[in-house]
Amino acid sequence: MSEVLDKIKEVITSSNLSPDDQNDLLIFLPILPKEALQDLLALFKGNPKLIKSFNEDFKARLDILIDGKNKWDKLIAQEEEILNEEDSFN
């Protein structure tokens, strides 16, 4: 395992995610490019709450791959709502 993956593993396993969720993320993450992993590590270290958000998004997208377009449309609507809320705070 690469050094960055080892560091991400440390951060994820010290999070409050369930062991199953931790395992799912750790299986998926090695397919990402090294630069993306480095960015994720920086984000997770800077704000550990993002691990939970990332995991929820990951699970939603995985569910969409399994179950189809209707869930995709719902996810996009949820993400647009989150972005609109963030814009209103800025």
Residue, then its C-alpha position, 0 to 999 in steps of 0.5 A: m500500500s502506498e504511503v498516502l493510502d496508509k495515512i488515509k487508512e489511519v485517519i479513516t480507522s480512527s473515525n467514528l464510521s462503522p467498521d463496514d463503512q471503513n472497510d468499504l471506503l478502504i477497498f474503493l480508495p486505491i482506485l483513485p489517482k494519487e493526487a486525489l488521495q493526497d487531496l482527500l487526506a488533506l481534507f480529512k485531516g483538516n476537517p474529520k467531519l468530512i469523512k462522514s460526508f464523503n462516506e455518505d456520498f460514496k454510499a449514495r453513488l454506489d447505491i445509484l450504480i446498483d439501482g438506477k437513474n431515479k436515485w441519481d436525480k434525487l442525489i443531484a437535487q440533494e447536492e444542489e440544495i447543499l450547494n445553495e445552502e453553502d452559497s447563502f452562508n457566504 
